[in-house]
Amino acid sequence: MARVALEVNGAALIGAAEGGVLFNEPGVAFAEKRRVLFGKPAADAARRNPGQGYWNYWDLLSEAPLSRPAGNLRTFADLAHAHLAELWTRFRKSAEDIEGVILVVPAGAGDDRLALLLGIAEEVGLPVAGLVESGVAAVREIASGSSCVHIDADGERIAASRLDLHEGRICSEELLFNGRPGLRHLRAAAVAYVAGRFVAESRFDPLDLPETEQQLAEQQDGWLRSLVAQGELKVEVSGAAIPALARLRRDEFMAAMERQLAAPANRLRSWCAAPGSALVRLSAAVAAMPGVPEALASLLPKGVEALPPGASALGALARVPALPAGKDRYMLLRSLAASDPPQEAPAGAGPDHPGVLGTAVPGGAEAAEGALAPTHLVLGGRAWRIDEQGLRLGSAPQPGGLAIALPPEGGVSRNHCTVLLESGQALLHDHSRYGTRLNGAPVAESAPLRGGDRIGIGALEFLVIREVERDGA
C-alpha cells in the first residue's frame, strides 16, 4: 500500500509518488463539442481558441456559476470536480494499491475554499490522508536562528509566508503577503510589453490577428528567457501584411516586471531587513515566469532561490506522518519535521549559505549592493541628505530638524512621511491619510529603502540615491 501527493494549485497541478513526479500540468479546461479537455491538452487547445478555455476555476474555487457552461459543467466547482476525477484516474494507473492522497495547498487558501476542495475530493473518491501547506512541505531545512520566506502563486494572487525552525520543525509563522499580482497579471504585463514593442517599431499589433496572437502565445516565454540572459533580442512574427519586427530590451522588460511586483516587494523588504532573515524561496510556478525571479532578486536585499517542480508534493510524501484512518486527515498541517538536524546559522548567513538546495537566481550580488543604505533624496535637481535625525516631508511639516515643505496639493498631507536612518538602514515611514507610494505601490506603514527607489507623494516623485564616491558622486 502506498501514498501519493497532489499539489492543488491552478498554475501547476503536480502529482507525485515515492518514485518521483508523476505529472505536472496547468489547471486549464477546454470545452469541445462533446467533451471537456483538461491539463496540457486543454492549454494547447485554449491557446488556439481562447474563447473556449477556462483558466481560473482552481484559483477561484467556489460554487459560483461559469460565465458560459462547459457541457454539463456549470460552476467552478463542477470543473474542479471533473478535473480531479481525471487526475485520480491517472494516479490509479501510475501507482498500485494507493492507500491515501496527501493534498498540498497554497498558503492563504481560505477555509471555504479548503472545505469545498475536501468535499469534492470525497465525492471523487480520493482517500485523503492529509492536508498540508505548500511552504512547509517544500522547504526541508532552515538554519537554526534564521527564517525564510516561501513565495507561491496561482493565477490570481501571490502568497508569501514566513517559515521558521522551532525544535526541529519547519513552521509557517506568518502570512506576509496574500494578493495581486497573480501569474495571470504578470503574464498579461509581459504580453503588453512585447506587443507594445511591435506597435512602437513596426506599427503592427500582433494581438490584432489570431495567427500572430497565437505565435506570440507560443514563442513569448522563449523570447523573454533569451532576453533576460542576453540583454537585447530582435524578434519577428509572420502573417502580418507588413514586416513585423521588434527589438526587446532587458532593462525595459525588467522594469515592467518590477512595477508589477512592487507591492509584495515593499511588504517583504521589512522582513528581509530584519535580523535572522535568510533566503527567499520561490515555488516552481513562480520561478517559471520569465523575468519574475530576476525582478524579485533585484527588488529584495536577500538571495532568491528557485525550488524544483514537485518540491511540495515530494516533501509532503517524505515528511507528512502516516495518520490512523480518519484521524486528523482534514486538519491543515502548518508545521513538519525538518529533514536535517538543525544547524547554527553561520555569521552572515544568506544567499551564499552552503546548506541551501535548488537553483540560486542571478542578482544576489546586485541585491547585496542594493542593501547598502541610500544617502539622499532627489527632486528637481536638488538633493537632501538622509540621516538619523530624519527628513520630514509634507505640506506643513512639524518644526524642528530638517523638513521638506511640499506644495499643498491633492494627495499631500501636512505631515506626510519621514525618511531617516535607523541602525544603518534607510527607512520610509508613512503618516499620511492619502498614502505614500514606493516604486508605484502603496507603503504599508513603513518600508526599507535602497538606491534607485522612487517615493511618490501626490503628483511628486522623489528619487532615492546612494553616494558612492567621496567627491559626492
Salt bridges, closest charged atoms under 4 A:
GLU25 OE2 - HIS83 NE2 2.69
GLU25 OE1 - ARG90 NH1 2.39
GLU32 OE1 - ARG35 NE 2.84
ASP44 OD1 - ARG47 NH2 2.35
GLU122 OE2 - ARG329 NH2 3.88
GLU123 OE1 - HIS81 NE2 3.49
GLU133 OE1 - ARG334 NE 3.10
GLU141 OE2 - ARG281 NH2 3.24
ASP154 OD2 - ARG113 NH1 3.87
ASP154 OD2 - ARG157 NE 3.49
GLU156 OE2 - ARG184 NE 2.93
ASP164 OD2 - ARG162 NH1 2.31
GLU173 OE2 - HIS166 NE2 2.92
GLU174 OE1 - ARG162 NE 3.53
GLU201 OE2 - ARG197 NH2 2.66
ASP221 OD1 - ARG187 NH1 2.94
GLU232 OE2 - ARG247 NH1 3.14
GLU252 OE1 - ARG197 NE 3.89
GLU305 OE1 - ARG281 NE 3.19
ASP328 OD2 - LYS327 NZ 3.80
GLU369 OE2 - ARG466 NH2 2.30
GLU422 OE2 - HIS429 NE2 3.09
ASP453 OD2 - ARG269 NH1 2.48
ASP453 OD1 - ARG450 NE 3.37
GLU461 OE1 - ARG454 NH1 3.68
GLU467 OE2 - ARG385 NH2 3.49
